[in-house]
Amino acid sequence: MSSSLLVVEDDPVLNRLLVKTLGKCGYDVDSAASWQQARERIAVFAPDLVLLDVNLPDSTGFGPLSETAHSRSVVMLTAYGDVNQAVQAMRLGAADYLVKPVNLDELELVIRGALERRQLLAQKAACGDGPGAMIGDSPAMRRLRQLIQEVGGSDVTVLIQGESGSGKELVAQALHAASTRRDERFVAVDCTTLQETLFESELFGHERGAFTGADRRKTGLIEAAAQGTLFLDEIGEAGPAIQAKLLRVLESGRFRRVGATTDLRTDARVVAATNRDLAQRARQQLFRDDLYYRLAAFVIEVPPLRQRREDIAALAEHFIAQRRRGKGLPPLALGAEARQALERYDWPGNVRELRNVVERALILVGDAPRIAPAHLGLGGLPAPVAPAPAMAVPAPGTAEDESLVLQGEPTLEHIEREYLARLLKKYDGNRRKVADALGVSERTAYRMMDRHGYK
């Protein structure tokens, strides 16, 4: 099965050239002319690699790279060659950095190398040698790796449950790498962004002429997964219509392209993930119980970072080494006090938040010989891992001077609300910037705001 690529380029001539050339190389290629379009295509097309222009009509710089590189390979394109910019791109996770006009033979080699490295990382993840969420030797992580190996070789449907940022997608990739399907496609579908009106076309595909604008046959994500793995991320957010259609696929193994008259069969293994309690939602009739039982044939619980504190230092050191290597810099020590501070913090954003805190620390450390607690903060905010024996927590909808002062040890709920309030104030309510500072997705940040009454 060919790998999938997304070309994000606002120059229409270059966009068409890249799509045509890469398509001839055997890749499944889609395109976008802006970052907003790219987000929509990533959600439904689930590319293995994104070819990303640095300067787009609605985005300039490395924001899109930071948003994308944690989950797929990204090769950056720019019209202006700059060593500092290239170093910055690599530090933020780019697989490579090319200057326009692009040599097409060189581009093909770069893409092939990036995809091979991605596949190798997925395979390593299954044995604990991959990206962050598989790092650690705590009892919880040893049990998690054991479960992955035990169920990986079967075709049973797996439901992965865990908090946001705990590494559910990496567990899904590890399951894929541990299976006999490891050489086939791993196709991820973000159910939070899949609009019900477009669901059938994106998931099942459509025939030419099926509706206005359908000028060619489209392969759906289920068909693209073929004999590989179909990963349904945040399945708890799927609406009733989507749930009903997914249930039919799981029960019969059949689907039909929009506008077709015959069914197709899928042999893709389904792995789903959620940060919600689907059993409880099924009891409350907020999620189909028949779909839940189909998905939950085998359940894997991903432990939050606070339940495996003995892994925190190893994860932090892994992220430090990874970033320093990427910049060609020598190793940097994690100081004993910084280590203790990291292990005391409860990490509401889990591994994703830890990675972001480490990246900020590497910027703040400068020429210091080791990372200290002072390097773990951000700007003028209090260090997110600093102890807080007493703090003011603004009640939702009130001014900051009408806050409730907590004496003694605050709860995690109070700490989260206080930190969220300060971030909202610092960034004037900008949800994207708040999410970046927290080290969580924008969707997770919105749910946190809603939970604490900050809308």
Secondary structure, DSSP 8 states (H G I E B T S, - for coil): ---EEEEE-S-HHHHHHHHHHHHHTT-EEEEESSHHHHHHHHHHH--SEEEEESEETTEESSHHHHHHTTTSEEEEEESS--HHHHHHHHHTT-SEEEESS--HHHHHHHHHHHHHHHHHHHHHHTTT-SSGGG---SHHHHHHHHHHHHHHTS---EEEE--TTS-HHHHHHHHHHTSTTTTS-EEEEETTT--HHHHHHHHHEE-TTSSTT--S-EE-HHHHHTTSEEEEETGGG--HHHHHHHHHHHHHSEE--BT-SS-EE---EEEEEESS-HHHHHHTTSS-HHHHHHHTTEEEE---GGG-GGGHHHHHHHHHHHHHHHTT----EE-HHHHHHHHHS--TTHHHHHHHHHHHHHHH-TT-SEE-GGGGS-TTS--TTS--SSEEE--TTS-GGG-EEE-SS--HHHHHHHHHHHHHHHTTT-HHHHHHHHTS-HHHHHHHHHHHT--
